[in-house]
């Protein structure tokens, strides 16, 4: 069991690294592909949008595949997409390659988390899920900073894509050699997977996720440009900052579950979102110095990733029987936000410059606070017997990490 969990963790580490590392090498990629930094942000959009939209589609389409075949196919597509990204000289082809990598990631991530629950005995299921999804958390603290540092030290962003491809190959080799046969779950039609979207309580809650992560990634997509005053243009310094952000993100993910049990989801959602709005509104000034940039990134990591657990708790409390589909929809919505953010950031750079993307993101974050409160009001009015805040239908430990950013 533990060998299987290890290789699944490695797969999610590779996919999570690919989700976050492009932002750290975006200026170099833009120069090499002969496009502006704003336009290069579409590389993030192509990956995230494909990942978000095709996740539920591929889960339904491959429901009858063996899990090993699905993992190896998904990782193979992921590796090919990243190798092509690093090899092609044309920006349009690079966009297609990023979309291909996103397709591979969409095939692997949700199935890996479900497989972890299947492999483990019931009394160890929560720990198994936590172990596998730790790969996503570790990718923020280790994968993205290492990939950024590789690009900086070699002077070639394409070396970073080779690094990500190597991670995918190692994960695929581990699955081929160590993964036992895992039973496939009963197939769920795509219509059933998307059915919760028709519920207003779910729609408003997912809109909160969309607005918040669009705001957050408006800055993250262009983080190298946004923080260039603090880093002095050094990719190594940026890697250290991303490491601090990643450690704070992991801490926020792990700590939020205990706070939700004590204080309820509404309070934690409102606090984290309000603090993020202030943090982003101050970025034009706090990002001017290295010391204050570290503080801003730590606050961002703690609150940005600390939001995801109470958000998952709120969704599951509305429809406990649909918990797996709801967490999947929340993850897909997050990636839709990530795919939209570079377009917002590109417009912001043209309008105000990269250093003022923080306040633009803060506007979207404040809008998410308004929709969060509206969702709370609708849930109270239309849920006859709401689950208590302190007793979620599914343990936060098993849901808070079901998605990258839980990125």
Secondary structure, 3 states (H helix, E strand, C coil): CHHHHHHHHHHHHHHHHHHHHHHHCHHHHHHHHCCCHHHHCHHHHHHHHHHHHHHHHHHHHCCCCCHHHHHHHHHHHHHHHHHHHHHCCCHHHHHHHHHHHHHHHHHHHHHHHHHHHHHCCHHHHHHHHHHHHHHHHHHHHHHHHHHHHHHHHHCCHHHHHHHHHHHHHHHHHHHHHHCCCCCCCCCCCHHHHHHHHHCHHHHHHHHHHHHHHHHHHHHHCCHHHHCHHHHCCCHHHHHHHHHHHHHHHHHHHHHHHHHHHHHCHHHHHHHHHHHHHHHHHCHHHHCCCHHHHHHHHHHHHHHHHHHHHHHHHHHHHHCHHHHHHHHHHHHHHHHHHHHHHHHHHHHHHHHCCHHHHHHHHHHHHHHHHHHHHHHHHHHHHHCCCCCCCCCCCCCHHHHCCCCCCCC
